[in-house]
Amino acid sequence: MSTLFPDAPAHWRWITGEGDTRAIIEKHGSEVDVLLSASIEKLDKVMLSHFPKLKMIASISAGFSNIDLDECRARNIAVTNAPGLNSADVADLAATFLTSLLLRLPQMQTYILDNQWVTPAGPLRHSLRNTPVGIVGFGSIGKEVATRLTPFGLDLKWWGPRAKPEVDIPYVNSIEALADQCQGLVVCCRPDASNRHLINEDILNRLGSDGVLVNVARGSVVDEEALIDALCSHRIAGAGLDVFDPEPTSGDRWANVPNVMLTPHRGGSTYETLFAQAQIAQRNVESFLAGGPLQTSVL
């Protein structure tokens, strides 16, 4: 906290303690006026019941899907987030995943580690240029992904629930059609109840044996069991995942799954971005306590 909030106001009193987080909440929850959320802990009705005096939740993140907004609305709890600041960092990881998978880097490493390189000539791969790639969701992260992928000469397309006439990348009118047309999919849509398991067995089959999937949205958007089965049966060529369902995921779950690249939900977690997000959260809290307007209000 001292790193993220080096200039925290003197009237802030941090609730701290050692040991189990739940035990600390049980002991001190009734004292809390403001919660700073990192979008990791689930703040559902049961959890929020431990904070009877709560007036505000300030998310140090763009995401707020961990927060029960209906309960906050019912209790008149203000909610803010820190949107847009980590989009470039998430897009960096997504673009790295996608290009690495299309270049078949996991397979190339396995080729060497399994001592398959026994003649001077190694395996061939396809060029990145003109490879059709689809972006699922074209919000701030989707736009940053497109910016990073454009110089590679990929044939970019996108799908989302609503067309955006201002976007100059071709829009495809269904997720099924996008998977049919593309060799790679980058999932960066906002997660909600309507798109749980949006990427399912049918979409993976449509993507095909040369296809690769990248998910930097939330684990719930992808049917993880179907994905693992598709990878193990080589019905798709590879996957890059920064998010899982549930989290944290187990290493054992992925130990024998081929051609995957995994990171522990840290796509948007850089020192620079976290500090900037914390500053927005601090300004929101101070404005709320002073009765002023919130900079990035969710509720």
C-alpha positions in Angstrom: 0.0 0.0 0.0 2.8 2.4 0.7 4.2 1.8 -2.8 0.8 2.3 -4.6 -0.3 5.2 -2.4 2.9 7.0 -1.4 0.9 10.3 -0.8 -2.1 8.8 0.9 -4.0 11.4 2.9 -3.3 11.6 6.6 -6.9 10.9 7.5 -6.8 7.5 5.8 -6.6 4.8 8.4 -5.4 1.5 6.9 -6.9 -1.7 8.3 -4.0 -4.1 8.6 -3.3 -7.4 10.2 -1.4 -10.6 9.9 -2.6 -14.1 9.0 -5.8 -15.1 7.2 -7.5 -12.4 5.3 -11.0 -13.7 6.2 -10.1 -13.6 9.9 -9.0 -9.9 9.5 -12.3 -9.1 7.7 -14.3 -10.8 10.5 -12.4 -8.8 13.1 -12.3 -5.4 11.4 -14.9 -5.4 8.7 -17.4 -3.3 10.8 -14.8 -0.5 10.9 -14.4 -0.1 7.1 -15.9 2.9 5.2 -14.0 2.4 1.9 -12.8 -0.8 0.2 -9.9 -0.7 -2.3 -10.4 -3.6 -4.6 -7.8 -5.2 -6.9 -10.6 -7.0 -8.8 -9.4 -10.3 -7.5 -11.4 -10.9 -4.3 -15.1 -11.7 -5.0 -17.2 -9.0 -3.4 -20.6 -10.7 -3.5 -23.5 -10.1 -1.1 -22.1 -12.5 1.5 -18.7 -10.8 1.5 -20.2 -7.3 1.6 -22.3 -8.2 4.6 -19.1 -8.2 6.6 -18.8 -4.4 6.0 -22.0 -2.9 7.4 -20.6 0.7 7.3 -19.3 0.5 3.8 -19.9 3.6 1.7 -17.6 3.1 -1.3 -15.6 0.5 -3.3 -12.8 1.9 -5.4 -11.4 -0.7 -7.9 -7.7 -0.3 -8.6 -8.5 -2.0 -11.9 -10.5 -1.5 -15.1 -12.5 -4.6 -14.1 -15.4 -4.7 -11.7 -17.0 -8.1 -12.5 -16.0 -9.3 -9.0 -18.4 -6.7 -7.4 -22.1 -7.4 -6.8 -23.4 -4.2 -8.3 -27.0 -5.0 -7.4 -26.1 -5.3 -3.8 -24.1 -2.1 -3.9 -27.0 -0.4 -5.5 -29.4 -1.6 -2.9 -27.1 -0.4 -0.1 -26.2 2.8 -1.9 -22.5 2.0 -2.0 -20.6 4.0 -4.6 -18.4 2.0 -7.0 -15.5 3.4 -9.1 -12.9 1.8 -11.4 -9.8 2.8 -13.2 -10.6 2.1 -16.9 -8.4 2.2 -20.0 -5.0 2.6 -18.2 -3.9 -1.1 -18.6 -5.3 -1.6 -22.1 -1.9 -1.2 -23.8 -0.2 -3.6 -21.4 -2.9 -6.3 -21.9 -2.6 -5.7 -25.7 1.2 -6.2 -25.5 0.7 -9.6 -24.0 -2.1 -10.6 -26.4 -0.1 -9.6 -29.5 2.9 -11.5 -28.1 0.9 -14.6 -27.5 -0.8 -14.5 -30.9 2.3 -13.9 -33.0 4.3 -16.5 -31.0 1.6 -19.1 -31.5 1.2 -18.4 -35.3 5.0 -18.7 -35.6 4.6 -22.1 -33.8 7.1 -21.3 -31.2 5.8 -23.8 -28.6 6.0 -26.6 -31.3 9.5 -25.4 -32.3 10.8 -25.6 -28.8 9.3 -29.1 -28.3 10.9 -30.1 -31.6 14.3 -29.4 -30.1 13.6 -30.6 -26.5 12.3 -33.9 -27.7 15.4 -34.4 -29.9 13.4 -34.4 -33.1 16.0 -32.2 -34.8 18.1 -34.9 -36.3 18.7 -33.5 -39.8 19.9 -30.0 -40.8 16.5 -29.1 -42.2 13.9 -28.2 -39.6 10.1 -27.9 -40.0 8.5 -25.2 -42.1 5.9 -22.8 -41.0 3.5 -20.4 -42.7 4.2 -16.7 -43.0 2.3 -14.3 -40.8 1.5 -12.0 -43.7 -2.2 -12.1 -44.8 -3.0 -14.6 -42.1 -6.7 -14.0 -41.1 -7.0 -13.1 -37.4 -10.2 -12.2 -35.6 -10.5 -9.9 -32.5 -13.4 -10.7 -30.2 -14.5 -7.4 -28.7 -13.3 -4.0 -29.9 -13.2 -1.9 -26.8 -10.0 -0.2 -25.6 -8.0 -3.4 -25.4 -9.3 -4.6 -28.8 -8.2 -1.4 -30.4 -4.8 -1.6 -28.9 -4.4 -5.2 -30.1 -5.3 -4.1 -33.6 -2.7 -1.3 -33.4 0.0 -3.8 -32.5 -0.9 -6.5 -35.0 -1.4 -4.2 -38.0 2.4 -3.9 -38.8 2.6 -7.7 -39.2 0.5 -7.6 -42.3 -2.2 -9.8 -40.8 -5.7 -9.8 -42.3 -7.6 -8.5 -39.3 -11.4 -8.8 -38.7 -13.5 -8.3 -35.6 -16.8 -9.3 -34.0 -18.7 -7.8 -31.1 -22.3 -7.6 -30.1 -22.7 -4.3 -31.9 -21.1 -3.0 -35.1 -19.0 0.2 -34.9 -19.1 2.1 -38.2 -16.1 4.2 -37.2 -13.8 1.1 -37.0 -12.0 0.6 -40.3 -11.3 -3.1 -39.7 -13.9 -5.3 -41.3 -16.8 -6.4 -39.0 -18.0 -10.0 -39.1 -21.7 -10.4 -38.1 -21.3 -13.5 -35.8 -18.7 -15.2 -33.7 -19.3 -18.4 -35.7 -18.5 -16.7 -38.9 -15.4 -15.1 -37.4 -14.1 -18.5 -36.3 -14.8 -19.9 -39.8 -12.9 -17.2 -41.5 -9.8 -16.9 -39.1 -6.8 -18.9 -38.2 -6.4 -16.9 -34.9 -8.8 -15.5 -32.4 -7.9 -12.9 -29.7 -10.6 -12.7 -27.0 -10.6 -9.3 -25.3 -14.3 -8.7 -24.7 -15.9 -7.6 -21.4 -17.1 -10.6 -19.5 -20.7 -10.9 -18.4 -23.5 -13.5 -18.0 -24.3 -13.3 -21.7 -20.9 -14.4 -23.0 -20.1 -17.2 -20.6 -18.4 -20.0 -22.6 -18.7 -17.8 -25.7 -15.7 -19.8 -27.0 -17.0 -23.3 -26.9 -16.4 -26.6 -28.6 -18.2 -25.5 -31.7 -16.1 -22.3 -32.1 -12.9 -24.2 -31.5 -13.9 -26.8 -34.1 -14.6 -23.9 -36.5 -11.2 -22.4 -35.8 -9.6 -25.7 -37.0 -6.4 -27.7 -36.6 -4.2 -24.7 -37.7 -6.1 -22.3 -35.5 -4.8 -20.6 -32.3 -6.7 -18.9 -29.5 -5.6 -16.1 -27.1 -7.7 -15.1 -24.1 -6.9 -11.9 -22.2 -10.6 -11.2 -21.2 -11.7 -13.5 -18.4 -11.6 -17.2 -17.9 -15.4 -17.6 -18.0 -15.5 -16.5 -21.6 -13.8 -19.7 -22.7 -15.1 -23.3 -22.0 -11.8 -24.5 -20.5 -12.6 -28.2 -20.6 -13.5 -27.9 -24.3 -10.2 -26.0 -24.9 -8.1 -28.5 -23.1 -9.7 -31.3 -25.1 -9.2 -29.5 -28.4 -5.5 -28.9 -27.6 -4.9 -32.5 -26.5 -6.6 -33.9 -29.6 -4.8 -31.4 -31.8 -8.1 -30.0 -33.1 -6.5 -26.6 -32.6 -2.8 -25.7 -32.9 -2.3 -23.7 -29.7 -3.5 -21.3 -27.1 -2.2 -18.4 -25.0 -4.0 -17.8 -21.8 -3.6 -15.0 -19.2 -7.0 -15.8 -17.5 -8.6 -19.0 -16.2 -11.7 -20.4 -14.7 -11.3 -20.7 -11.7 -8.3 -18.7 -10.6 -5.7 -19.5 -9.5 -5.5 -22.4 -11.8 -3.5 -25.5 -11.0 -0.3 -26.3 -12.8 -1.3 -30.0 -12.8 -4.3 -29.1 -15.0 -2.0 -27.9 -17.8 1.1 -30.1 -17.3 0.3 -32.4 -20.2 -1.6 -30.0 -22.5 0.5 -29.4 -25.6 1.2 -26.0 -27.3 0.0 -23.7 -24.6 1.5 -20.4 -23.3 0.3 -19.5 -19.8 0.7 -16.4 -17.6 -1.0 -15.8 -14.2 -3.5 -13.1 -15.0 -0.9 -10.4 -15.1 -1.5 -8.9 -18.6 -2.3 -5.5 -17.2 -0.1 -5.6 -14.1 2.9 -3.4 -14.6 4.4 -1.1 -12.1 3.6 1.9 -14.2 -0.1 1.0 -14.7 -0.8 -0.1 -11.2 0.6 3.2 -9.8 -1.6 5.2 -12.3 -4.7 3.2 -11.4 -4.0 3.7 -7.7 -3.8 7.4 -8.2 -7.3 7.4 -9.9 -8.7 5.4 -7.0 -7.2 7.9 -4.5 -8.7 10.8 -6.4 -12.1 9.1 -6.5 -12.0 8.3 -2.8 -11.0 11.9 -1.8 -13.7 13.4 -4.1 -16.3 11.0 -2.6 -15.4 11.9 1.0 -15.6 15.6 0.1 -19.0 15.2 -1.5 -17.7 15.9 -5.0 -18.1 14.2 -8.4 -16.5 10.8 -9.1 -13.9 10.7 -11.8 -14.7 7.2 -13.1 -18.1 6.2 -11.6 -19.6 2.7 -12.1 -22.4 3.3 -9.6 
